[in-house]
Structures are given as structure tokens and as C-alpha cells.
Amino acid sequence: MDQQRLRMRAAELEQLLACLAPADGEVAELRGALEPLLALAGSGALSVPLPWGDIPGGRYFTEGGLRQYPELEQAFARFRLEATGGESPALRKLRGEM
């Protein structure tokens, strides 16, 4: 895991959550669900990739109303990708070809 990228993605997501949570209860719920994980990632204590399903919050975008915040959805996706081990070599190659 790239700890620097993980910390950067955690900080990015936390900043967006902090900005949006006061005005949207669903964002506040997502923030509460992610807080422990964001704290671990921010402190460098998350050293083993997590399984995709162990990262809470995806349902807020698929079943809830948070799709109205595309920046938040992208920040969540980038954080989730880093927390699960980062981009695979196949994905990096695919992005390089496009």
C-alpha cells in the first residue's frame, strides 16, 4: 500500500465530508461511518489492504441520494481504491493506453 497516497485520499475525502455534512444528514451519516477508517488511514495505521466490502459507505451512492455530489463520490471511490491496495498493474496499463 502506498501510505502517502492513502493519507492524501483520506484527507481529500474528509475535507469534502466536513464541508457537506452540516447541510446534508446523509453526508453526516457517511462521515460517521467512515471516521474510524479515515483516522486509521490518516495516521498511517492502515497497513494491510482491506477487502472492498469492508469499507462502509458505498450504499449511500448506489441506494441513497449522494450521487448529487459527484466530487464526493469520486473522492470516496479514490479513497476506497487506495484502501483496498491501490490500482492494479492491469488498471494502470489500461489507463495508460486510453
N, CA, C and O atoms as CSV, one atom per row, in Angstrom:
chain,resi,resn,atom,element,x,y,z
A,1,MET,N,N,0.839,-1.186,0.000
A,1,MET,CA,C,0.000,0.000,0.000
A,1,MET,C,C,0.879,1.242,0.000
A,1,MET,O,O,1.901,1.309,0.682
A,2,ASP,N,N,0.462,2.191,-0.761
A,2,ASP,CA,C,1.167,3.465,-0.819
A,2,ASP,C,C,0.582,4.365,0.277
A,2,ASP,O,O,-0.475,4.967,0.092
A,3,GLN,N,N,1.272,4.453,1.409
A,3,GLN,CA,C,0.760,5.186,2.561
A,3,GLN,C,C,0.546,6.667,2.273
A,3,GLN,O,O,-0.417,7.267,2.753
A,4,GLN,N,N,1.431,7.245,1.501
A,4,GLN,CA,C,1.290,8.662,1.187
A,4,GLN,C,C,0.020,8.915,0.368
A,4,GLN,O,O,-0.728,9.850,0.652
A,5,ARG,N,N,-0.217,8.091,-0.632
A,5,ARG,CA,C,-1.431,8.250,-1.449
A,5,ARG,C,C,-2.685,7.990,-0.611
A,5,ARG,O,O,-3.694,8.679,-0.764
A,6,LEU,N,N,-2.616,6.997,0.269
A,6,LEU,CA,C,-3.759,6.683,1.119
A,6,LEU,C,C,-4.074,7.857,2.050
A,6,LEU,O,O,-5.237,8.226,2.209
A,7,ARG,N,N,-3.052,8.440,2.661
A,7,ARG,CA,C,-3.271,9.606,3.533
A,7,ARG,C,C,-3.845,10.776,2.745
A,7,ARG,O,O,-4.742,11.474,3.218
A,8,MET,N,N,-3.328,10.983,1.556
A,8,MET,CA,C,-3.807,12.077,0.712
A,8,MET,C,C,-5.289,11.875,0.355
A,8,MET,O,O,-6.082,12.814,0.428
A,9,ARG,N,N,-5.651,10.661,-0.027
A,9,ARG,CA,C,-7.044,10.365,-0.394
A,9,ARG,C,C,-7.965,10.472,0.819
A,9,ARG,O,O,-9.096,10.943,0.701
A,10,ALA,N,N,-7.482,10.036,1.986
A,10,ALA,CA,C,-8.278,10.146,3.212
A,10,ALA,C,C,-8.519,11.612,3.558
A,10,ALA,O,O,-9.632,11.984,3.930
A,11,ALA,N,N,-7.498,12.439,3.440
A,11,ALA,CA,C,-7.631,13.870,3.748
A,11,ALA,C,C,-8.583,14.550,2.771
A,11,ALA,O,O,-9.396,15.387,3.166
A,12,GLU,N,N,-8.479,14.191,1.512
A,12,GLU,CA,C,-9.361,14.752,0.488
A,12,GLU,C,C,-10.821,14.416,0.788
A,12,GLU,O,O,-11.693,15.283,0.724
A,13,LEU,N,N,-11.074,13.159,1.114
A,13,LEU,CA,C,-12.436,12.727,1.404
A,13,LEU,C,C,-12.948,13.385,2.684
A,13,LEU,O,O,-14.087,13.849,2.729
A,14,GLU,N,N,-12.125,13.428,3.710
A,14,GLU,CA,C,-12.533,14.040,4.979
A,14,GLU,C,C,-12.876,15.518,4.791
A,14,GLU,O,O,-13.832,16.014,5.388
A,15,GLN,N,N,-12.119,16.207,3.981
A,15,GLN,CA,C,-12.375,17.624,3.732
A,15,GLN,C,C,-13.746,17.825,3.074
A,15,GLN,O,O,-14.506,18.706,3.475
A,16,LEU,N,N,-14.053,17.018,2.077
A,16,LEU,CA,C,-15.358,17.122,1.417
A,16,LEU,C,C,-16.495,16.749,2.368
A,16,LEU,O,O,-17.534,17.409,2.388
A,17,LEU,N,N,-16.297,15.704,3.147
A,17,LEU,CA,C,-17.322,15.301,4.108
A,17,LEU,C,C,-17.576,16.407,5.128
A,17,LEU,O,O,-18.726,16.695,5.460
A,18,ALA,N,N,-16.505,17.027,5.627
A,18,ALA,CA,C,-16.642,18.097,6.617
A,18,ALA,C,C,-17.382,19.293,6.031
A,18,ALA,O,O,-18.147,19.959,6.728
A,19,CYS,N,N,-17.159,19.556,4.778
A,19,CYS,CA,C,-17.798,20.697,4.114
A,19,CYS,C,C,-19.286,20.447,3.873
A,19,CYS,O,O,-20.101,21.354,4.036
A,20,LEU,N,N,-19.640,19.232,3.488
A,20,LEU,CA,C,-21.015,18.927,3.108
A,20,LEU,C,C,-21.894,18.420,4.252
A,20,LEU,O,O,-23.116,18.560,4.191
A,21,ALA,N,N,-21.304,17.842,5.280
A,21,ALA,CA,C,-22.072,17.207,6.358
A,21,ALA,C,C,-23.017,18.149,7.094
A,21,ALA,O,O,-24.129,17.734,7.421
A,22,PRO,N,N,-22.636,19.391,7.372
A,22,PRO,CA,C,-23.571,20.252,8.108
A,22,PRO,C,C,-24.894,20.516,7.382
A,22,PRO,O,O,-25.909,20.784,8.025
A,23,ALA,N,N,-24.886,20.443,6.076
A,23,ALA,CA,C,-26.092,20.742,5.294
A,23,ALA,C,C,-26.848,19.504,4.835
A,23,ALA,O,O,-27.956,19.627,4.313
A,24,ASP,N,N,-26.278,18.308,5.015
A,24,ASP,CA,C,-26.904,17.091,4.495
A,24,ASP,C,C,-26.721,15.959,5.501
A,24,ASP,O,O,-25.599,15.522,5.758
A,25,GLY,N,N,-27.822,15.492,6.062
A,25,GLY,CA,C,-27.780,14.435,7.062
A,25,GLY,C,C,-27.202,13.135,6.545
A,25,GLY,O,O,-26.555,12.402,7.294
A,26,GLU,N,N,-27.424,12.841,5.289
A,26,GLU,CA,C,-26.898,11.602,4.717
A,26,GLU,C,C,-25.371,11.662,4.606
A,26,GLU,O,O,-24.687,10.663,4.826
A,27,VAL,N,N,-24.853,12.822,4.268
A,27,VAL,CA,C,-23.396,13.006,4.229
A,27,VAL,C,C,-22.845,12.866,5.647
A,27,VAL,O,O,-21.779,12.285,5.849
A,28,ALA,N,N,-23.576,13.403,6.631
A,28,ALA,CA,C,-23.150,13.283,8.026
A,28,ALA,C,C,-23.105,11.813,8.456
A,28,ALA,O,O,-22.195,11.407,9.179
A,29,GLU,N,N,-24.076,11.023,8.018
A,29,GLU,CA,C,-24.077,9.583,8.323
A,29,GLU,C,C,-22.874,8.896,7.693
A,29,GLU,O,O,-22.206,8.085,8.334
A,30,LEU,N,N,-22.603,9.222,6.440
A,30,LEU,CA,C,-21.444,8.643,5.758
A,30,LEU,C,C,-20.165,9.018,6.489
A,30,LEU,O,O,-19.282,8.184,6.685
A,31,ARG,N,N,-20.075,10.261,6.883
A,31,ARG,CA,C,-18.889,10.721,7.618
A,31,ARG,C,C,-18.711,9.924,8.908
A,31,ARG,O,O,-17.600,9.506,9.235
A,32,GLY,N,N,-19.797,9.716,9.632
A,32,GLY,CA,C,-19.730,8.941,10.863
A,32,GLY,C,C,-19.294,7.505,10.625
A,32,GLY,O,O,-18.534,6.940,11.411
A,33,ALA,N,N,-19.777,6.918,9.540
A,33,ALA,CA,C,-19.418,5.537,9.213
A,33,ALA,C,C,-17.950,5.413,8.820
A,33,ALA,O,O,-17.310,4.396,9.090
A,34,LEU,N,N,-17.423,6.450,8.182
A,34,LEU,CA,C,-16.047,6.393,7.684
A,34,LEU,C,C,-14.997,6.923,8.660
A,34,LEU,O,O,-13.807,6.654,8.493
A,35,GLU,N,N,-15.424,7.670,9.674
A,35,GLU,CA,C,-14.468,8.325,10.570
A,35,GLU,C,C,-13.380,7.419,11.127
A,35,GLU,O,O,-12.205,7.780,11.062
A,36,PRO,N,N,-13.726,6.248,11.677
A,36,PRO,CA,C,-12.654,5.396,12.219
A,36,PRO,C,C,-11.635,4.971,11.147
A,36,PRO,O,O,-10.430,4.951,11.397
A,37,LEU,N,N,-12.126,4.644,9.988
A,37,LEU,CA,C,-11.252,4.212,8.900
A,37,LEU,C,C,-10.394,5.365,8.383
A,37,LEU,O,O,-9.211,5.181,8.095
A,38,LEU,N,N,-10.988,6.549,8.268
A,38,LEU,CA,C,-10.230,7.725,7.827
A,38,LEU,C,C,-9.137,8.073,8.836
A,38,LEU,O,O,-8.042,8.486,8.453
A,39,ALA,N,N,-9.435,7.906,10.120
A,39,ALA,CA,C,-8.439,8.174,11.156
A,39,ALA,C,C,-7.275,7.192,11.048
A,39,ALA,O,O,-6.115,7.589,11.153
A,40,LEU,N,N,-7.581,5.926,10.840
A,40,LEU,CA,C,-6.520,4.923,10.667
A,40,LEU,C,C,-5.667,5.239,9.445
A,40,LEU,O,O,-4.439,5.181,9.505
A,41,ALA,N,N,-6.313,5.566,8.355
A,41,ALA,CA,C,-5.594,5.871,7.116
A,41,ALA,C,C,-4.745,7.127,7.280
A,41,ALA,O,O,-3.610,7.180,6.807
A,42,GLY,N,N,-5.291,8.130,7.945
A,42,GLY,CA,C,-4.570,9.375,8.135
A,42,GLY,C,C,-3.363,9.245,9.034
A,42,GLY,O,O,-2.386,9.978,8.879
A,43,SER,N,N,-3.423,8.318,9.975
A,43,SER,CA,C,-2.310,8.132,10.911
A,43,SER,C,C,-1.265,7.146,10.407
A,43,SER,O,O,-0.210,6.991,11.021
A,44,GLY,N,N,-1.550,6.488,9.305
A,44,GLY,CA,C,-0.613,5.500,8.772
A,44,GLY,C,C,-0.778,4.132,9.404
A,44,GLY,O,O,0.034,3.239,9.161
A,45,ALA,N,N,-1.817,3.951,10.211
A,45,ALA,CA,C,-2.037,2.682,10.906
A,45,ALA,C,C,-2.719,1.633,10.030
A,45,ALA,O,O,-2.823,0.473,10.427
A,46,LEU,N,N,-3.173,2.017,8.874
A,46,LEU,CA,C,-3.810,1.073,7.956
A,46,LEU,C,C,-2.731,0.579,6.996
A,46,LEU,O,O,-2.418,1.235,6.002
A,47,SER,N,N,-2.172,-0.579,7.305
A,47,SER,CA,C,-1.024,-1.051,6.530
A,47,SER,C,C,-1.331,-2.262,5.660
A,47,SER,O,O,-0.510,-2.658,4.833
A,48,VAL,N,N,-2.499,-2.846,5.840
A,48,VAL,CA,C,-2.894,-4.022,5.067
A,48,VAL,C,C,-4.122,-3.658,4.245
A,48,VAL,O,O,-5.074,-3.098,4.789
A,49,PRO,N,N,-4.127,-3.959,2.963
A,49,PRO,CA,C,-5.311,-3.646,2.144
A,49,PRO,C,C,-6.565,-4.304,2.707
A,49,PRO,O,O,-6.544,-5.456,3.140
A,50,LEU,N,N,-7.635,-3.559,2.690
A,50,LEU,CA,C,-8.920,-4.061,3.170
A,50,LEU,C,C,-9.702,-4.690,2.032
A,50,LEU,O,O,-9.532,-4.304,0.876
A,51,PRO,N,N,-10.557,-5.654,2.346
A,51,PRO,CA,C,-11.474,-6.158,1.325
A,51,PRO,C,C,-12.443,-5.042,0.925
A,51,PRO,O,O,-12.832,-4.224,1.758
A,52,TRP,N,N,-12.818,-5.014,-0.322
A,52,TRP,CA,C,-13.699,-3.976,-0.879
A,52,TRP,C,C,-14.946,-3.774,-0.016
A,52,TRP,O,O,-15.327,-2.641,0.278
A,53,GLY,N,N,-15.576,-4.879,0.389
A,53,GLY,CA,C,-16.811,-4.810,1.152
A,53,GLY,C,C,-16.655,-4.342,2.586
A,53,GLY,O,O,-17.651,-4.041,3.244
A,54,ASP,N,N,-15.427,-4.273,3.088
A,54,ASP,CA,C,-15.192,-3.827,4.465
A,54,ASP,C,C,-15.142,-2.309,4.593
A,54,ASP,O,O,-15.010,-1.788,5.700
A,55,ILE,N,N,-15.244,-1.606,3.494
A,55,ILE,CA,C,-15.223,-0.146,3.531
A,55,ILE,C,C,-16.668,0.333,3.456
A,55,ILE,O,O,-17.327,0.192,2.426
A,56,PRO,N,N,-17.153,0.902,4.561
A,56,PRO,CA,C,-18.554,1.309,4.589
A,56,PRO,C,C,-18.823,2.521,3.708
A,56,PRO,O,O,-17.935,3.332,3.444
A,57,GLY,N,N,-20.059,2.624,3.265
A,57,GLY,CA,C,-20.467,3.847,2.601
A,57,GLY,C,C,-20.903,3.745,1.157
A,57,GLY,O,O,-21.578,4.650,0.666
A,58,GLY,N,N,-20.550,2.696,0.465
A,58,GLY,CA,C,-20.898,2.601,-0.946
A,58,GLY,C,C,-22.391,2.684,-1.208
A,58,GLY,O,O,-22.818,3.218,-2.232
A,59,ARG,N,N,-23.175,2.163,-0.294
A,59,ARG,CA,C,-24.635,2.164,-0.481
A,59,ARG,C,C,-25.218,3.571,-0.487
A,59,ARG,O,O,-26.291,3.790,-1.050
A,60,TYR,N,N,-24.528,4.527,0.131
A,60,TYR,CA,C,-25.032,5.906,0.120
A,60,TYR,C,C,-25.053,6.485,-1.294
A,60,TYR,O,O,-25.830,7.390,-1.599
A,61,PHE,N,N,-24.203,5.955,-2.134
A,61,PHE,CA,C,-24.156,6.430,-3.518
A,61,PHE,C,C,-25.050,5.591,-4.432
A,61,PHE,O,O,-25.649,6.115,-5.370
A,62,THR,N,N,-25.137,4.290,-4.155
A,62,THR,CA,C,-25.937,3.429,-5.018
A,62,THR,C,C,-27.405,3.407,-4.629
A,62,THR,O,O,-28.272,3.347,-5.500
A,63,GLU,N,N,-27.703,3.457,-3.321
A,63,GLU,CA,C,-29.081,3.375,-2.859
A,63,GLU,C,C,-29.592,4.694,-2.283
A,63,GLU,O,O,-30.801,4.903,-2.182
A,64,GLY,N,N,-28.695,5.559,-1.914
A,64,GLY,CA,C,-29.084,6.814,-1.283
A,64,GLY,C,C,-29.058,7.973,-2.260
A,64,GLY,O,O,-29.087,7.789,-3.477
A,65,GLY,N,N,-29.003,9.146,-1.712
A,65,GLY,CA,C,-29.079,10.344,-2.538
A,65,GLY,C,C,-27.770,11.072,-2.742
A,65,GLY,O,O,-27.767,12.228,-3.165
A,66,LEU,N,N,-26.662,10.424,-2.451
A,66,LEU,CA,C,-25.388,11.136,-2.536
A,66,LEU,C,C,-24.800,11.229,-3.941
A,66,LEU,O,O,-23.734,11.817,-4.124
A,67,ARG,N,N,-25.464,10.669,-4.913
A,67,ARG,CA,C,-24.994,10.833,-6.300
A,67,ARG,C,C,-25.071,12.284,-6.748
A,67,ARG,O,O,-24.473,12.658,-7.756
A,68,GLN,N,N,-25.794,13.088,-6.012
A,68,GLN,CA,C,-25.896,14.508,-6.346
A,68,GLN,C,C,-24.592,15.249,-6.069
A,68,GLN,O,O,-24.441,16.416,-6.432
A,69,TYR,N,N,-23.650,14.561,-5.422
A,69,TYR,CA,C,-22.345,15.146,-5.118
A,69,TYR,C,C,-21.258,14.376,-5.868
A,69,TYR,O,O,-20.593,13.531,-5.270
A,70,PRO,N,N,-21.061,14.643,-7.152
A,70,PRO,CA,C,-20.081,13.861,-7.923
A,70,PRO,C,C,-18.659,13.971,-7.381
A,70,PRO,O,O,-17.904,13.000,-7.445
A,71,GLU,N,N,-18.278,15.128,-6.850
A,71,GLU,CA,C,-16.927,15.257,-6.285
A,71,GLU,C,C,-16.758,14.346,-5.081
A,71,GLU,O,O,-15.705,13.735,-4.903
A,72,LEU,N,N,-17.798,14.255,-4.252
A,72,LEU,CA,C,-17.749,13.380,-3.080
A,72,LEU,C,C,-17.683,11.919,-3.514
A,72,LEU,O,O,-16.924,11.134,-2.947
A,73,GLU,N,N,-18.466,11.562,-4.505
A,73,GLU,CA,C,-18.463,10.184,-4.997
A,73,GLU,C,C,-17.091,9.811,-5.558
A,73,GLU,O,O,-16.603,8.705,-5.326
A,74,GLN,N,N,-16.480,10.721,-6.286
A,74,GLN,CA,C,-15.148,10.449,-6.833
A,74,GLN,C,C,-14.104,10.349,-5.726
A,74,GLN,O,O,-13.231,9.482,-5.775
A,75,ALA,N,N,-14.186,11.226,-4.732
A,75,ALA,CA,C,-13.240,11.179,-3.615
A,75,ALA,C,C,-13.398,9.877,-2.838
A,75,ALA,O,O,-12.409,9.278,-2.417
A,76,PHE,N,N,-14.642,9.439,-2.648
A,76,PHE,CA,C,-14.896,8.169,-1.972
A,76,PHE,C,C,-14.308,7.010,-2.776
A,76,PHE,O,O,-13.670,6.120,-2.215
A,77,ALA,N,N,-14.524,7.025,-4.076
A,77,ALA,CA,C,-14.004,5.956,-4.937
A,77,ALA,C,C,-12.475,5.920,-4.912
A,77,ALA,O,O,-11.884,4.842,-4.844
A,78,ARG,N,N,-11.832,7.086,-4.967
A,78,ARG,CA,C,-10.363,7.128,-4.920
A,78,ARG,C,C,-9.835,6.616,-3.578
A,78,ARG,O,O,-8.843,5.889,-3.531
A,79,PHE,N,N,-10.506,7.002,-2.486
A,79,PHE,CA,C,-10.096,6.520,-1.169
A,79,PHE,C,C,-10.285,5.007,-1.079
A,79,PHE,O,O,-9.400,4.291,-0.612
A,80,ARG,N,N,-11.428,4.535,-1.523
A,80,ARG,CA,C,-11.726,3.100,-1.461
A,80,ARG,C,C,-10.706,2.298,-2.273
A,80,ARG,O,O,-10.268,1.229,-1.849
A,81,LEU,N,N,-10.342,2.811,-3.414
A,81,LEU,CA,C,-9.350,2.139,-4.253
A,81,LEU,C,C,-8.010,2.037,-3.529
A,81,LEU,O,O,-7.387,0.975,-3.524
A,82,GLU,N,N,-7.566,3.127,-2.922
A,82,GLU,CA,C,-6.288,3.107,-2.201
A,82,GLU,C,C,-6.351,2.200,-0.981
A,82,GLU,O,O,-5.394,1.482,-0.693
A,83,ALA,N,N,-7.476,2.226,-0.258
A,83,ALA,CA,C,-7.611,1.417,0.957
A,83,ALA,C,C,-7.673,-0.074,0.657
A,83,ALA,O,O,-7.422,-0.898,1.536
A,84,THR,N,N,-8.004,-0.418,-0.573
A,84,THR,CA,C,-8.052,-1.830,-0.952
A,84,THR,C,C,-6.775,-2.279,-1.656
A,84,THR,O,O,-6.714,-3.382,-2.198
A,85,GLY,N,N,-5.762,-1.427,-1.645
A,85,GLY,CA,C,-4.471,-1.828,-2.195
A,85,GLY,C,C,-3.999,-1.004,-3.371
A,85,GLY,O,O,-2.894,-1.224,-3.868
A,86,GLY,N,N,-4.794,-0.073,-3.825
A,86,GLY,CA,C,-4.379,0.775,-4.939
A,86,GLY,C,C,-4.691,0.155,-6.284
A,86,GLY,O,O,-5.270,-0.928,-6.376
A,87,GLU,N,N,-4.298,0.862,-7.314
A,87,GLU,CA,C,-4.565,0.395,-8.672
A,87,GLU,C,C,-3.739,-0.850,-8.975
A,87,GLU,O,O,-2.565,-0.938,-8.616
A,88,SER,N,N,-4.363,-1.787,-9.626
A,88,SER,CA,C,-3.656,-2.987,-10.056
A,88,SER,C,C,-2.789,-2.638,-11.269
A,88,SER,O,O,-3.053,-1.643,-11.944
A,89,PRO,N,N,-1.769,-3.433,-11.552
A,89,PRO,CA,C,-0.964,-3.189,-12.753
A,89,PRO,C,C,-1.820,-3.184,-14.027
A,89,PRO,O,O,-1.550,-2.418,-14.952
A,90,ALA,N,N,-2.838,-4.028,-14.073
A,90,ALA,CA,C,-3.710,-4.078,-15.254
A,90,ALA,C,C,-4.483,-2.771,-15.415
A,90,ALA,O,O,-4.650,-2.279,-16.531
A,91,LEU,N,N,-4.948,-2.219,-14.317
A,91,LEU,CA,C,-5.686,-0.967,-14.388
A,91,LEU,C,C,-4.759,0.188,-14.780
A,91,LEU,O,O,-5.138,1.050,-15.574
A,92,ARG,N,N,-3.553,0.203,-14.227
A,92,ARG,CA,C,-2.590,1.242,-14.608
A,92,ARG,C,C,-2.267,1.154,-16.091
A,92,ARG,O,O,-2.153,2.179,-16.763
A,93,LYS,N,N,-2.120,-0.059,-16.607
A,93,LYS,CA,C,-1.824,-0.239,-18.028
A,93,LYS,C,C,-2.998,0.238,-18.870
A,93,LYS,O,O,-2.805,0.919,-19.877
A,94,LEU,N,N,-4.200,-0.111,-18.469
A,94,LEU,CA,C,-5.396,0.297,-19.198
A,94,LEU,C,C,-5.513,1.822,-19.231
A,94,LEU,O,O,-5.822,2.399,-20.274
A,95,ARG,N,N,-5.270,2.465,-18.111
A,95,ARG,CA,C,-5.353,3.930,-18.065
A,95,ARG,C,C,-4.278,4.574,-18.920
A,95,ARG,O,O,-4.505,5.636,-19.498
A,96,GLY,N,N,-3.123,3.956,-19.010
A,96,GLY,CA,C,-2.041,4.469,-19.835
A,96,GLY,C,C,-2.344,4.373,-21.311
A,96,GLY,O,O,-1.850,5.173,-22.106
A,97,GLU,N,N,-3.157,3.394,-21.684
A,97,GLU,CA,C,-3.486,3.191,-23.103
A,97,GLU,C,C,-4.634,4.076,-23.555
A,97,GLU,O,O,-4.819,4.290,-24.753
A,98,MET,N,N,-5.393,4.582,-22.625
A,98,MET,CA,C,-6.577,5.356,-23.012
A,98,MET,C,C,-6.248,6.808,-23.151
A,98,MET,O,O,-7.124,7.612,-23.471
